[in-house]
Amino acid sequence: MLMPKLKFIIFFLIALAVFTGTVLVYINDKQSPALNYNNQVNGSIPATKSGKVAAKPGTVPATTKEPGSLNLPIPFTAQAPTGNWDLLHNEACEEASAIMANAYLIGDKEEVIPAARVETEISGLTAWQDQNFGYHLDTTAQETAQMIMGFYGLKATAINGYAEQDIKDQINLHHVVILPVNGQVIGNPNYKQPGPIYHMLVIRGYTATGLITDDSGTKRGENYYYTFSTLHNAGADWDHTANTIDQSKKVMIVVSK
């Protein structure tokens, strides 16, 4: 028979082993959520049972790897779709950009928007501006956003200051970005020279080296490529007081449903 003191030692060791195992299980359970979160932050996104990445509707998961390029199928129109570059159409880049944004967001599949429809919508947009602003030539980014919201019922926000990644983030969300720029310094050879001092164009996508646009300032503006630095350096907003552009303002308009 074992001596009483030896029995006590064995019993104590068994009890200690059981207690230690319980503590380790408890600690592991407590740490699991933190470990999963760290894995997600570092780029490994937990998947659902179907194998698809779980994400909230309308958002890009913070850990999703950005594609090297993305080009949204935004229908194109020139601001003078019939080739009539009169005063109205020379100044209709805001309206043309709004028309393209709306066409994409309502699900139009046409590569080029029919000219008759564009003319009808330009007339409607200019009438809306005349009624609400008292004018329709050379509207600021904020006024253009108001026009898009008022006429089409879409969401539109003018954002002061932006970086290249800000544009990519909006494109990744399948939002439409409109940039106001000084059209005389972006170097598009298809413009009637010297080009428009104030111009707006649609950003429809990006590549590893730049931005893809639908530039209504020319009939050759569909899928027209610019570097980010070219557009950002040319960024400008209209100044009604000075009656010209203010190139110190870098503004983007984000349009969504």
C-alpha positions as a Python dict, from the first residue, in 0.01 Angstrom:
ca = {
    (1, 'M'): (0, 0, 0),
    (2, 'L'): (111, 353, -71),
    (3, 'M'): (210, 564, 219),
    (4, 'P'): (-38, 846, 304),
    (5, 'K'): (213, 1117, 214),
    (6, 'L'): (274, 958, -131),
    (7, 'K'): (-99, 931, -195),
    (8, 'F'): (-138, 1300, -119),
    (9, 'I'): (140, 1394, -362),
    (10, 'I'): (-15, 1189, -647),
    (11, 'F'): (-359, 1336, -582),
    (12, 'F'): (-213, 1688, -581),
    (13, 'L'): (-33, 1634, -915),
    (14, 'I'): (-350, 1500, -1082),
    (15, 'A'): (-555, 1795, -956),
    (16, 'L'): (-289, 2040, -1078),
    (17, 'A'): (-289, 1884, -1427),
    (18, 'V'): (-668, 1909, -1455),
    (19, 'F'): (-667, 2271, -1338),
    (20, 'T'): (-389, 2367, -1582),
    (21, 'G'): (-576, 2210, -1877),
    (22, 'T'): (-895, 2395, -1790),
    (23, 'V'): (-714, 2728, -1771),
    (24, 'L'): (-548, 2674, -2110),
    (25, 'V'): (-881, 2596, -2281),
    (26, 'Y'): (-1037, 2908, -2129),
    (27, 'I'): (-748, 3130, -2247),
    (28, 'N'): (-761, 2984, -2599),
    (29, 'D'): (-1134, 3049, -2624),
    (30, 'K'): (-1087, 3408, -2514),
    (31, 'Q'): (-809, 3470, -2767),
    (32, 'S'): (-982, 3321, -3072),
    (33, 'P'): (-1178, 3636, -3176),
    (34, 'A'): (-865, 3849, -3153),
    (35, 'L'): (-670, 3603, -3364),
    (36, 'N'): (-946, 3598, -3629),
    (37, 'Y'): (-950, 3979, -3636),
    (38, 'N'): (-574, 3998, -3679),
    (39, 'N'): (-589, 3748, -3964),
    (40, 'Q'): (-854, 3962, -4132),
    (41, 'V'): (-653, 4282, -4092),
    (42, 'N'): (-350, 4115, -4244),
    (43, 'G'): (-540, 4020, -4559),
    (44, 'S'): (-694, 3682, -4487),
    (45, 'I'): (-1070, 3744, -4502),
    (46, 'P'): (-1295, 3487, -4330),
    (47, 'A'): (-1527, 3320, -4579),
    (48, 'T'): (-1886, 3206, -4538),
    (49, 'K'): (-1982, 2839, -4565),
    (50, 'S'): (-2040, 2892, -4937),
    (51, 'G'): (-1678, 3004, -4971),
    (52, 'K'): (-1770, 3363, -5056),
    (53, 'V'): (-1622, 3654, -4866),
    (54, 'A'): (-1868, 3802, -4620),
    (55, 'A'): (-1914, 4178, -4659),
    (56, 'K'): (-2175, 4441, -4584),
    (57, 'P'): (-2383, 4546, -4888),
    (58, 'G'): (-2248, 4858, -5057),
    (59, 'T'): (-1906, 4841, -4896),
    (60, 'V'): (-1566, 4713, -4993),
    (61, 'P'): (-1413, 4494, -4719),
    (62, 'A'): (-1111, 4675, -4577),
    (63, 'T'): (-896, 4370, -4643),
    (64, 'T'): (-1006, 4305, -5000),
    (65, 'K'): (-711, 4321, -5235),
    (66, 'E'): (-766, 4604, -5482),
    (67, 'P'): (-773, 4493, -5847),
    (68, 'G'): (-491, 4616, -6065),
    (69, 'S'): (-746, 4782, -6293),
    (70, 'L'): (-1120, 4838, -6308),
    (71, 'N'): (-1332, 4994, -6583),
    (72, 'L'): (-1702, 5049, -6514),
    (73, 'P'): (-1933, 5014, -6819),
    (74, 'I'): (-2050, 5375, -6808),
    (75, 'P'): (-2234, 5471, -7130),
    (76, 'F'): (-2068, 5753, -7322),
    (77, 'T'): (-2187, 6070, -7486),
    (78, 'A'): (-2015, 6377, -7620),
    (79, 'Q'): (-2162, 6701, -7493),
    (80, 'A'): (-2249, 6786, -7854),
    (81, 'P'): (-2376, 6444, -7968),
    (82, 'T'): (-2493, 6570, -8309),
    (83, 'G'): (-2174, 6769, -8371),
    (84, 'N'): (-2345, 7105, -8307),
    (85, 'W'): (-2085, 7288, -8098),
    (86, 'D'): (-2288, 7603, -8035),
    (87, 'L'): (-2272, 7804, -7710),
    (88, 'L'): (-2507, 7566, -7527),
    (89, 'H'): (-2314, 7253, -7620),
    (90, 'N'): (-1972, 7413, -7574),
    (91, 'E'): (-2070, 7465, -7211),
    (92, 'A'): (-2263, 7140, -7159),
    (93, 'C'): (-1989, 6925, -7002),
    (94, 'E'): (-2163, 6940, -6662),
    (95, 'E'): (-2489, 6819, -6814),
    (96, 'A'): (-2320, 6550, -7024),
    (97, 'S'): (-2133, 6418, -6721),
    (98, 'A'): (-2458, 6404, -6524),
    (99, 'I'): (-2632, 6221, -6811),
    (100, 'M'): (-2358, 5955, -6823),
    (101, 'A'): (-2363, 5909, -6446),
    (102, 'N'): (-2739, 5862, -6444),
    (103, 'A'): (-2735, 5624, -6741),
    (104, 'Y'): (-2490, 5395, -6564),
    (105, 'L'): (-2663, 5405, -6226),
    (106, 'I'): (-3006, 5322, -6370),
    (107, 'G'): (-2854, 5023, -6549),
    (108, 'D'): (-2838, 5133, -6912),
    (109, 'K'): (-2638, 4884, -7116),
    (110, 'E'): (-2582, 5101, -7423),
    (111, 'E'): (-2221, 5178, -7500),
    (112, 'V'): (-2316, 5516, -7646),
    (113, 'I'): (-2628, 5703, -7533),
    (114, 'P'): (-2855, 5793, -7829),
    (115, 'A'): (-2807, 6155, -7938),
    (116, 'A'): (-3179, 6236, -7930),
    (117, 'R'): (-3205, 6127, -7569),
    (118, 'V'): (-2894, 6329, -7476),
    (119, 'E'): (-3040, 6643, -7637),
    (120, 'T'): (-3367, 6596, -7449),
    (121, 'E'): (-3186, 6554, -7118),
    (122, 'I'): (-2955, 6852, -7177),
    (123, 'S'): (-3265, 7064, -7235),
    (124, 'G'): (-3424, 6931, -6916),
    (125, 'L'): (-3111, 6986, -6710),
    (126, 'T'): (-3055, 7341, -6832),
    (127, 'A'): (-3421, 7423, -6764),
    (128, 'W'): (-3385, 7286, -6410),
    (129, 'Q'): (-3078, 7504, -6353),
    (130, 'D'): (-3245, 7816, -6492),
    (131, 'Q'): (-3538, 7759, -6258),
    (132, 'N'): (-3328, 7682, -5949),
    (133, 'F'): (-3009, 7887, -6003),
    (134, 'G'): (-3114, 8150, -6252),
    (135, 'Y'): (-2843, 8038, -6499),
    (136, 'H'): (-2699, 7719, -6651),
    (137, 'L'): (-2354, 7809, -6786),
    (138, 'D'): (-2046, 7728, -6576),
    (139, 'T'): (-2184, 7579, -6255),
    (140, 'T'): (-1966, 7493, -5957),
    (141, 'A'): (-1909, 7138, -5839),
    (142, 'Q'): (-2157, 7192, -5557),
    (143, 'E'): (-2420, 7329, -5796),
    (144, 'T'): (-2362, 7039, -6033),
    (145, 'A'): (-2416, 6795, -5746),
    (146, 'Q'): (-2740, 6979, -5657),
    (147, 'M'): (-2854, 6952, -6019),
    (148, 'I'): (-2791, 6577, -6027),
    (149, 'M'): (-2983, 6527, -5704),
    (150, 'G'): (-3268, 6756, -5803),
    (151, 'F'): (-3316, 6635, -6159),
    (152, 'Y'): (-3234, 6265, -6132),
    (153, 'G'): (-3300, 6194, -5764),
    (154, 'L'): (-2953, 6040, -5722),
    (155, 'K'): (-2709, 6097, -5437),
    (156, 'A'): (-2433, 6341, -5525),
    (157, 'T'): (-2164, 6492, -5306),
    (158, 'A'): (-1895, 6748, -5387),
    (159, 'I'): (-1581, 6659, -5192),
    (160, 'N'): (-1306, 6917, -5148),
    (161, 'G'): (-958, 6767, -5166),
    (162, 'Y'): (-892, 6416, -5290),
    (163, 'A'): (-610, 6172, -5353),
    (164, 'E'): (-581, 5906, -5621),
    (165, 'Q'): (-683, 5638, -5373),
    (166, 'D'): (-1002, 5830, -5292),
    (167, 'I'): (-1108, 5802, -5656),
    (168, 'K'): (-1020, 5433, -5671),
    (169, 'D'): (-1217, 5367, -5353),
    (170, 'Q'): (-1529, 5521, -5509),
    (171, 'I'): (-1483, 5330, -5836),
    (172, 'N'): (-1446, 5008, -5635),
    (173, 'L'): (-1788, 5085, -5484),
    (174, 'H'): (-1924, 5126, -5840),
    (175, 'H'): (-1990, 5495, -5782),
    (176, 'V'): (-1941, 5752, -6056),
    (177, 'V'): (-1675, 6021, -6007),
    (178, 'I'): (-1687, 6353, -6191),
    (179, 'L'): (-1382, 6580, -6191),
    (180, 'P'): (-1389, 6953, -6273),
    (181, 'V'): (-1062, 7060, -6439),
    (182, 'N'): (-892, 7328, -6642),
    (183, 'G'): (-939, 7173, -6985),
    (184, 'Q'): (-664, 7384, -7138),
    (185, 'V'): (-386, 7210, -6946),
    (186, 'I'): (-477, 6841, -6967),
    (187, 'G'): (-336, 6805, -7318),
    (188, 'N'): (-623, 6639, -7507),
    (189, 'P'): (-537, 6689, -7877),
    (190, 'N'): (-898, 6620, -7980),
    (191, 'Y'): (-1031, 6942, -7827),
    (192, 'K'): (-1085, 7246, -8042),
    (193, 'Q'): (-779, 7435, -7926),
    (194, 'P'): (-697, 7584, -7685),
    (195, 'G'): (-964, 7376, -7511),
    (196, 'P'): (-1221, 7472, -7248),
    (197, 'I'): (-1094, 7673, -6952),
    (198, 'Y'): (-1354, 7495, -6734),
    (199, 'H'): (-1441, 7135, -6802),
    (200, 'M'): (-1588, 6830, -6630),
    (201, 'L'): (-1526, 6467, -6717),
    (202, 'V'): (-1636, 6131, -6581),
    (203, 'I'): (-1390, 5891, -6421),
    (204, 'R'): (-1505, 5542, -6512),
    (205, 'G'): (-1203, 5336, -6407),
    (206, 'Y'): (-836, 5310, -6335),
    (207, 'T'): (-523, 5116, -6428),
    (208, 'A'): (-195, 5070, -6247),
    (209, 'T'): (-70, 5396, -6401),
    (210, 'G'): (-369, 5628, -6437),
    (211, 'L'): (-740, 5695, -6476),
    (212, 'I'): (-988, 5597, -6748),
    (213, 'T'): (-1242, 5864, -6839),
    (214, 'D'): (-1551, 5931, -7043),
    (215, 'D'): (-1453, 6278, -7162),
    (216, 'S'): (-1753, 6451, -7319),
    (217, 'G'): (-1534, 6728, -7463),
    (218, 'T'): (-1469, 6521, -7774),
    (219, 'K'): (-1650, 6251, -7970),
    (220, 'R'): (-1332, 6047, -7918),
    (221, 'G'): (-1358, 6076, -7540),
    (222, 'E'): (-1484, 5728, -7457),
    (223, 'N'): (-1232, 5533, -7245),
    (224, 'Y'): (-984, 5820, -7270),
    (225, 'Y'): (-678, 5775, -7050),
    (226, 'Y'): (-510, 6041, -6834),
    (227, 'T'): (-251, 6011, -6560),
    (228, 'F'): (-378, 6102, -6215),
    (229, 'S'): (-121, 6380, -6183),
    (230, 'T'): (-240, 6539, -6509),
    (231, 'L'): (-600, 6560, -6387),
    (232, 'H'): (-516, 6652, -6030),
    (233, 'N'): (-280, 6930, -6135),
    (234, 'A'): (-554, 7062, -6364),
    (235, 'G'): (-822, 7034, -6096),
    (236, 'A'): (-1032, 7347, -6056),
    (237, 'D'): (-1374, 7475, -5952),
    (238, 'W'): (-1575, 7763, -6091),
    (239, 'D'): (-1568, 8093, -5903),
    (240, 'H'): (-1877, 8303, -5975),
    (241, 'T'): (-1725, 8609, -5807),
    (242, 'A'): (-1417, 8611, -6030),
    (243, 'N'): (-1615, 8467, -6324),
    (244, 'T'): (-1338, 8217, -6394),
    (245, 'I'): (-1186, 7905, -6244),
    (246, 'D'): (-1018, 7873, -5908),
    (247, 'Q'): (-742, 7619, -5964),
    (248, 'S'): (-651, 7609, -5596),
    (249, 'K'): (-965, 7400, -5540),
    (250, 'K'): (-940, 7028, -5612),
    (251, 'V'): (-1292, 6890, -5602),
    (252, 'M'): (-1452, 6561, -5699),
    (253, 'I'): (-1823, 6487, -5734),
    (254, 'V'): (-1930, 6139, -5624),
    (255, 'V'): (-2260, 6012, -5765),
    (256, 'S'): (-2442, 5702, -5641),
    (257, 'K'): (-2792, 5560, -5603),
}
